[in-house]
Amino acid sequence: MPSLKSIRTILAIFLILTGIKLAYDWREISLLENKNSYETLESALISQDWEEADRQTSHIILHEAKGKKSMLTPLTNISLLEVENFPCDELLKIDELWLRYSNSHFGFSIQKTIWDVPEENDRALIENKTRFDREVGWSSQKASTFNFSLSAPKGHLPSYQWIIKTSVKIDGLYLYKFNAFLKRIKQCSSM
């Protein structure tokens, strides 16, 4: 059976060759893939496979942020603007699944309550991020240091590996994306 990657490649070639005619069909394929991603996320959460659920969460976030373009381009970068405009319905859907299957131990809204959205200056962001990391048990942002169990501190998951993978930490963009995502959670929750 062909892999999803080879199917994407074939469809990308068709899209290029046939142009706009396939745009509608492409959107349908993207929606189907998205539905399957949510089913995979929910299945991992039900079985308390927190590591797989974290991977699926990153996958969904990256694809949602990129939209239809994600089928054609590698997910190597997500812009600050894409973080700030992340679709609320998708964000709340992911959060609701994490909350439900972890008995409100994990989820974005749990993390939002821990994060103080500081003034937009570097020092306040760094101090808040240090405090947040300590409270949720993130000693470093390496995947190998995450605790994928319910014994982890409240708010430990989902991780933000998708930000780390798409940012150069040296330029500080990681911190701004992290702050912007938590602000977006707050905005979406109050709608």
C-alpha positions in Angstrom: 0.0 0.0 0.0 1.4 3.4 -0.9 2.4 5.7 1.9 0.7 9.0 2.7 3.8 10.8 1.6 3.8 9.1 -1.8 0.1 9.9 -2.2 0.8 13.5 -1.3 3.5 13.6 -3.9 1.3 12.2 -6.6 -1.5 14.6 -5.7 0.9 17.5 -5.7 2.0 16.6 -9.2 -1.7 16.4 -10.3 -2.4 19.7 -8.7 0.5 21.3 -10.5 -0.5 19.8 -13.8 -4.2 20.5 -13.6 -4.1 23.8 -11.7 -7.2 25.2 -10.0 -9.4 22.4 -11.1 -8.1 20.2 -8.3 -8.1 22.9 -5.6 -11.5 21.7 -4.3 -10.5 18.1 -4.3 -7.3 19.0 -2.5 -9.2 20.7 0.3 -11.3 17.6 0.7 -8.2 15.4 1.0 -6.8 17.9 3.6 -10.0 17.7 5.6 -10.0 13.9 5.5 -6.4 13.8 6.7 -7.3 16.3 9.5 -10.2 14.1 10.6 -7.9 11.1 10.7 -5.3 13.1 12.7 -8.0 14.0 15.3 -9.1 10.4 15.5 -5.4 9.3 16.0 -5.0 12.0 18.7 -8.1 10.9 20.5 -7.1 7.2 20.3 -3.7 8.0 21.8 -5.3 10.1 24.6 -7.9 7.3 25.4 -5.1 4.8 25.7 -3.0 7.3 27.7 -0.2 7.1 25.2 0.8 10.7 26.0 3.9 10.7 23.9 1.9 9.7 20.7 -0.8 12.2 21.7 1.9 14.9 21.9 3.3 14.0 18.5 -0.2 14.1 17.0 -0.9 17.4 18.6 2.2 18.9 17.0 1.2 17.4 13.7 -2.3 18.9 13.8 -1.0 22.3 14.9 1.6 22.5 12.1 -0.9 21.4 9.5 -3.6 23.7 10.7 -1.3 26.7 10.9 -0.1 26.1 7.3 -3.5 25.2 6.0 -3.7 23.8 2.5 -0.1 24.8 1.8 1.1 22.1 4.2 0.3 19.4 1.7 2.9 20.9 -0.7 5.6 22.3 1.5 7.7 20.7 4.3 6.7 21.8 7.8 10.0 23.4 8.6 8.8 26.8 9.8 5.7 28.3 11.3 5.6 32.1 11.4 4.7 34.2 14.4 1.7 35.5 12.4 0.5 31.9 11.8 0.7 31.3 15.6 -1.2 34.5 16.3 -3.9 33.6 13.9 -4.2 29.9 14.7 -7.9 28.8 14.2 -9.7 29.0 17.6 -12.1 26.1 16.8 -9.1 23.7 16.2 -7.2 25.0 19.2 -10.2 24.5 21.5 -10.9 21.1 20.0 -7.4 19.9 20.8 -7.6 21.4 24.3 -10.9 19.7 25.0 -9.6 16.3 24.1 -6.5 16.7 26.3 -8.6 18.0 29.2 -11.2 15.2 28.8 -8.8 12.2 28.7 -6.3 13.5 31.3 -9.0 14.5 33.8 -7.9 18.2 33.4 -4.3 17.3 34.2 -3.0 18.3 30.8 -4.1 20.8 28.2 -3.5 24.2 26.8 -6.1 25.8 29.1 -4.2 24.4 32.1 -1.0 25.9 30.8 -2.8 29.2 30.1 -3.7 29.5 33.8 0.0 28.9 34.8 1.3 31.4 32.2 1.1 35.1 33.1 1.0 37.1 29.9 3.6 39.8 30.8 4.3 43.1 29.2 5.9 42.8 25.8 9.5 43.1 27.0 12.2 40.5 26.8 13.1 40.4 30.5 9.5 39.8 31.6 9.0 37.1 28.9 12.2 35.3 30.0 11.3 35.5 33.7 7.8 34.2 33.1 9.0 31.4 30.8 11.6 30.3 33.5 8.8 30.3 36.2 6.5 28.4 33.8 9.1 25.8 32.9 9.8 25.2 36.6 6.1 24.8 37.5 5.2 22.4 34.7 8.4 20.4 35.0 10.2 21.4 31.8 13.9 21.3 32.7 14.7 21.6 29.0 12.8 21.5 25.8 14.3 18.3 24.6 11.8 15.5 23.8 13.8 13.1 25.9 13.2 15.1 29.1 9.4 15.2 28.9 7.5 13.0 31.4 4.8 11.3 29.3 2.7 10.1 32.3 0.1 11.4 34.7 2.8 11.6 37.3 4.1 14.7 35.5 3.2 18.1 36.9 -0.1 19.6 36.0 0.2 21.3 32.6 3.3 19.4 31.6 1.6 18.4 28.3 1.1 19.0 25.5 4.7 20.1 24.9 5.6 22.8 22.4 8.0 20.7 20.3 6.4 22.1 17.2 7.6 25.6 18.2 11.1 24.3 19.0 11.4 22.4 15.7 10.3 25.5 13.8 12.3 28.2 15.5 15.9 29.2 16.0 16.1 29.6 19.8 19.1 32.0 19.5 17.1 34.8 17.9 14.4 34.7 20.6 11.6 33.9 18.2 10.9 30.7 20.1 9.9 32.8 23.2 7.7 35.1 21.2 5.9 32.2 19.5 5.4 30.5 22.8 4.0 33.7 24.3 1.8 34.4 21.2 0.4 30.8 21.3 -0.6 31.2 25.0 -2.2 34.5 24.3 -4.1 32.9 21.4 -5.4 30.3 23.9 -6.6 33.0 26.1 -8.3 34.8 23.2 -10.0 31.7 22.0 -11.2 30.7 25.4 -12.9 34.0 26.0 -14.8 33.9 22.7 
